[in-house]
Amino acid sequence: MQDTLNHEKFMRMALELAEQNVSSLKGGPFGAVIVKDGAVVARSANKVTSTNDPTAHAEVAAIRLACTELGTFDLSGCVIYTSCEPCPMCLGAIYWARIQTIYYGNTKEDAAAIGFDDQFIYEELEKPMSERRLEIVQLMRTEANQAFQEWVRAESRPHY
């Protein structure tokens, strides 16, 4: 029962961030809260329009804040509460951050119904690169590979 109450408490924080963002017109109707060991580590609303940054979704902004707060890029043991099912970019960021659980409110269908439709991205990812809307051209692979080779040889490199 206590777990349910805590989950609801943290989800309410994410929902409040989304609602405040709508009333202040600082960004889209999205909020996210990251929790570790029962304590809030970071929280953010969507900041796309207020920062002119298309990657400043609530989840990504909260991840950036949590990483700064904890001094690590590895958020293992953290949980994210988000007002909406994460978009493909945010989902990727959540996986890369190693967050263990996502709790979300609205679905991607709910978001699409109000103009935030990411379905085309899911569809594009299923297509071969040559059939995507975005032109994708490989260039200078040999030269680009030099940094990869240096990485492999670097004995003191950080481990992801």
N, C-alpha and C positions, 0 to 999 in steps of 0.2 A: 504494500500500500504506500509506504514512504517513497519507494522508487517512482511510482506513478505520480505522486504529488510533486516530486522534484522534477520529473520530466515535464509535467505541465507548467511548473514555475518557470523553467528555462525556456519552454516554448512560448509562454506568454511574453517573456522578454523579447524574443525574436519578433513576435507579432506586434508588440508595442513599437519596436523600432520601425517596422514596415508602415504602421499607421502614422507615426510621427513624420516619417519621410513624405508621406502623401500630404499631410497638413502643411508641412513646410515647403513643399514643392522642390526639395533638394535632390530628388532622385526617384527611381521607381519604387513600387510598393513591396519592397523586399527587405527583410532583416535577418541577421544571423548572429548566433551566440555560440562561442566555443567554451566548453567546460572540461576541466580536468580534476579528478578526485573530488567531485562535488562542488568545485569553486569555479566561478566565471573567470576565464583567462582573457577573453576578448569578446567584443561585440561591435557590430557595425550594421549600418543600413546601406542600401545601394547608393553609390556615389558617382554613377556614370555621368550624369548631366552636370553635377556640381563640380566635377574635376575634369570634365572633357576627356575621360578615360573609359573606353569601352570595356576594359577588363575589370573595372572597379565595381563588380557585382558584390552584393553583401557578403557572400561566402568567401570570395577571394580577398576582400578587404579585411574580413575577420581573421582569415588565415594569416595574412601579412602581420596584423597586429599581434596575434598569438605567438607567431614565430619570434617577433621582436621581444615580446614580454618574456618568453621562456628561453630566449637565446639559442634557438635551435631551428633547423628546418624540418625536424622529425617530430610530428605531433602525435606519436603513438600514445595510446592511453587517453586521448582526447575524444570528445563527442561533440558533434555539431548539431545545433537546433536551428532550423531555417524555415522561414515562413512559407517557402515553396520548394517543391521538388527541384533539385539543382539542374541547371542547364548542362549541356555537354562540357563546356569550359570549366564550370565550377565542379562538376563531378570529377573531371580529370585532376583538378587542383586538390580536391579532397583525397583522391587516391594517392597522389604524389606526396601529400603531407602525412599520409599514413594514419589519418583519423579513423577510429575504429567503428563508429556508428553514426548514421545520419537519421535524425528525426525531422520530419517535414510536415507542413500543414497542407497548403494547396498542391494540386497536381500540375503536371505540365499541361494537361488539357485545360485546367482552370486558367492558367497563365495565357494559353493560346486564345482563350475566349475573350480576353481583354487586350489582345494585341501583342503579347509577348510569346510569339510562336517560334520555337526552335526546331520544329519537325524537319525543316529543310536541311538542317545540319546533320541530323541523324541519317537522313536519306543520302546526303552527299558522301558521308563517310562509308557508306555501303558500295559506292560506285568506284570503278577504277579511276585513277587520277586523270586519265585522258578524257573522261566523260563528265568531270565535275564542272560546275559553272565558273569556278575560279581557275584561271590559267596557272598551272604549276610546272615549272621548268627546272630541271636539274642543271647545275652549272658549276664547273671547276671542282669536281669530286676529288681528284687527286690532291689538289692543293688543300682542300677542306679536310682531307683525311690526315694531314700532317698534325693538326691539333689532337686528333684522336690517338695517333701513335705516341705523341708526347705524353698524353694522359696515361696510356698503358705503361709507359716506362717510368712514370713518376711514382716512386716508392712511397712517398708520404702524402699521397692524394687522399682527400676525404672519401669515405665510403658512403654511398647512397643507399 
